[in-house]
Amino acid sequence: MRLELTKRADYAIRAALALAGAGPDARLSVRRIAAEQAIPPRFLRQVMGDLVAAGLVDGTEGRSGGYRLARSASTVSLLDVIEAVEGDSRRRECVLRGGPCRLNGVCDVHAVFAAAQDDLLRHLRAATLASVATSGPVLESAAGRE
């Protein structure tokens, strides 16, 4: 079983962590975030747009503009960031049937996978940017395929 982030979610997390590490008043440009985090700038612009639309990041255009977290890093969870770019994280397909569990009941492993999913989402919800932020660039991309 693979548990991987898409590139989009990977880039969103790295960008959000860069903003968290910069401090509440600092604004970072796409160019700076992209260079420090090894993210393609064109793709990062799209990701930042998603984070702004979700209300997690504040963006200002212009020479002295840039991006900063819209909320305290201690109130932004990894799940918030992932769902800002990916949408709802709940798995909708049955792991055995490849589609939704049928009306006549769930598959034999439904309860086990549902509990595992709930646990994962709980951990991602509990992990805030402040609790996982480190100084310096975040590690190279570990994203899976989109």
N, C-alpha and C positions, 0 to 999 in steps of 0.2 A: 504494500500500500504506500502510495506516495503522498506526502504532505508538503506541498510546495506553494509558494506565492507566485502569482503572475508577475511579469516584469513591471506592469503598471503599479501593482501593490508594493512591490519591492522599492521602486523609485519613490513612491509616495511616502513610505516609511522613512527612507533615507533622507528625503527632503524635509520632512517634518522633524526628524531628529536634528538635522542641521540647524533648523530654525530654533528648536528648543535649546540647543547648545549655544546659540548666538546671544541669547538673553531676550528679555521681553521688549526692549525698546529698539533693538537692532533690526535693521531691514537688510535682507540679502537679495541680491539680484539672481535671476535665473542663471545667468552666466557664471556667477560665483558658486552657486549651489551645484550646478552641473559639473564645473571643473573640480570642485572639492570631492564630489561624490561619484565621479565617473559616470554621469548620466547624460545621454544625448540631449542637448538643449531643446531641440524641437519637440521631443517627446515630453520633456519636463514641463514645457509651457502648458501642454494639455493637462498634465497631472496637476499642476498648480491651479489651473482653472477649476478642476474638480474640487480641490481642497477649499478654494475660495467659495464656490457654490454651496459647499456643505457647511460653511460658516466656521471652518477650522482655522483658516488662514485669511489674513487681511492683505490685499495687494494694492499698492499705490504706483501709478505710472509716473514717468518723468525722471529727470536726472537724479534727483535725490530719493526716488521711489524704491520699490522693492517689496519683499514679502516678509511678514512676521506672523507669529501665531496670533490668532484672534482671541484666544483664551489662554489661561495659564497652562503650562506644560503638565502640571499636576492634575489637570481636569480633562486632558485629551488622552483617550486610550488608543492602543494599537488597533482595536476593533473599530473605533471611530474613523481612523485613517484608512483602514482597509475598505470599510463599507462606503467611504466617500468616493472611492475610485472604482469599486467593484459592485456596489449595491449590496443587498441583503446577503449575508454569509451563510444562511441556512441551506443545507443540502436538500434539494427537493426530489432527487431521484433515488429510487431504491437501489441499494448496492448489489442486489442479486438480479433484479428484473430490468434494470436499465431505464426505468420510467417511474412515474409515481406509484407508490404502493396502491394496490387496487381497493376498490370500495368493499370488497368481500373480506378484507383483513390485510394485515401487514405480513411481510415475509418473516421467516424464522429468526433472522438476525437484526431485525428492525430496532428492537429495544437496546441492544448492545451498541449499535452504531449511533443511535439517537443520544444515548447517554454519553458516548465519547465526544460527539459533536457538542453537546451542551457543556461538557467539561472544557473543551478547547475554547469555545466562545467565552466562557466564564474567565479563563486565564487571560485571553486577549483583552477582555473588558477591564480586568483588574490591572493590567500592565499599562501604566501611563507613560507618556513621553519622558516625564521627569524621572520616573523610576528606572528607565532603561537607557537614558541618554548618557553618552560618554563624550569626553573631549576628543576633538579631532574627527577626521573622516570616518564614516561608518564603513565596515568591511565591504569588500568587493561584492558585487551582486551574487546572490545565492538563489535567484528567482528560477522558477521552472519555466516551462513553455506556456505560452498563453493559450 
